[in-house]
Amino acid sequence: MRVFLACLTAFVLSGCFYSETALIGRFRADFPLEEGVYEHTPYDENGEPWTRVTWSGDIRQSGGRYVSDVENFPHQGVRLRELVEGVYAVMKPDGDHHAYGLAFVYPGNVVTYHMPSCSALQAAELELYSVVREEEGYCRVGSWTALSSVLQLYLGSQGENIRMDGIYRRIDTP
């Protein structure tokens, strides 16, 4: 149920990637964003930004994760690991599971994110990496190698048409 809520929060109803163990370890995490004060704006189902900021606060690194002491931080405890230059796999703890998304990091501490739908990939592509598509539409991934591979396949299948689910912008300057 928690995996479902994580996907729903990111406006994706067709299934997401998840694992039962962390596939991005503390010592393999990357930190492309500087600590500081950020604003978060979600995007609607058409990929258009909302007209208002929904969260603002200080984000810092702790224990190999991005965290905030400000209430309702939408991505509390995420870890990032680079897939290709400027594109990162994002792991968000979700109870007994970990949900995975994509982040696109730009100069000036700006990041957009997307929750990929495993239904966009063919069964044969998932089977190639031992990714299990479950009845509910979610896809269970068992290793970093498999996750990295299917996320890169997903990126290739979406091309320039990938829909953004939200954006963070740093609003304080060092």
N, C-alpha and C positions, 0 to 999 in steps of 0.2 A: 504494500500500500504506500509506503514512504517513497519508493522509486516512482510510483505513479504521480504523487504529489510534486516531486521534484520536476518531473517532465511537464506537468500541468502548469506549474509556476512559470516555466519558460515558454508557455504558449504552444507547446507541442503535444498533440494528442495522438500521434500515430506511432509512438514507440521510440524509446531512447536506449542508448548503450549504458550498461551498468556492470559492476563486478561485485563479488562477495568479499574480496580482499583489495587492499589499496594497490593499484598498479603504477602509481607515481609515488615513489618513496621519498622520504624527507631529504635524503642526500642526493637525489636525482632531480629535485624540483628546480625550476628556473624562476628568477625574479626580475622580469623585464620592466615592471612598474616600480617607480620610486615610492617610498612611503610619503604620505601627505594627505591633504583633504581633497576628497573627490565628490562629484555629483553623479548620481545614477538616473538615467532616463530609460524606461523600457520602450520598446517598439510595439506597434500593433501587429495583428496577424498579416497585414499587407507589407510589413517592413518599414512602416513610417513611424518616426519618433512621436511619443506622446507630447502634448503641448506643455507639460510641466515636469519638473524634477520630482522624483518620488522618494529619494533618499540622498542624504548628504552627510559626510562625516570623515573622520580620520581613519585611514587604512594603514596598517603596519604589517610587518613580517614577524611571525612568532612560531617557533616549532616547525619550520618548513612550510608554513601556510600564510595566506593573507587573512588578517582578522581585523575586527573593529570592536571597540567598546560601545559604539553608538548602536542603540536599539534598532532592530529590524534590518541589519545589513543583509542584503539579499544573497550574498555569496560568501557567507562566513565559513572560514576554514578551507577555502579552495587552494589547491596546488596546481601549478602550471608546469608543463614540460614541452619544450619546443619540438614541433614536428618538422617544419620547414621554416626558413627565415621569416620571422614576423608572425607566424601562425603557431598556436600552442594548443595542446590538449589540456583541458581543464578537468580536474577531478574534484567533485564536491561530496563530502561525507553526507550520508543520508541514512541515519540509523545504523542498521546492520549491513548496508550496502554503500556503494560509491557510484554516483552518476557522472557521466562524462559529456563534455561539450567542447566547443572550439572557441578560442579567443584570437582576435586579430589585433596586434599591438602596433600602434603608430607613434611617430615622434611626438614629443610633448606630453607624454603620459596620458594618452587616449587609447582606450581599448573598447572594441565592439565584441559582442559574443553571439553565439548561435548554438542552439541545442539541436544536434543532428538527429534525424529520424532514421532508424535502422531499416525501415520499410523502403527507403530509397535505394537500397542495395539488393541485388539478386541473391537468391538462396545459395547459388553456387559460389558467389563471392564470399559470403559469410562462412560457408562450409570449408572453403579453402584455408581459413584461419581458425577453424574450430569454434566459431562464434555460434551460439545457440539462440535461434529465434524462438521465443516462447509464445504460448497461446495468446497471452495478453498483448502481444506485439512488441514486447521489449526484447532486447538482445543482450545475452549474458556473455561477457568477454572474460577470458581466463589469464591473459598475459599482456605485458606491455607491448610485445612484438605484434600480437594480434590486434590490439587496440590501435597502435600506431598505423598498422597496415590498413585496417578498415576505415579509419578516419581519413587517411590519404586517398583511398578509393572514393570515399564519400565526397571529399573536396573536388576530386576530378569529375565526379558525376554531376556536381552542382554548377561547376564553372563560375562564371561571373554572376549567376543568378541567385547566389546564396542569400537567403533572407536573414537580416540581423534581428536579434531578439532584444537587444539593448546596448547601451553605451555608458561608459564611465569616462569622465573628464576630470583631470586634476585642476582644482580651482585656486590653490595657493601656489605661489612661486617660491622656489628656493632662494 
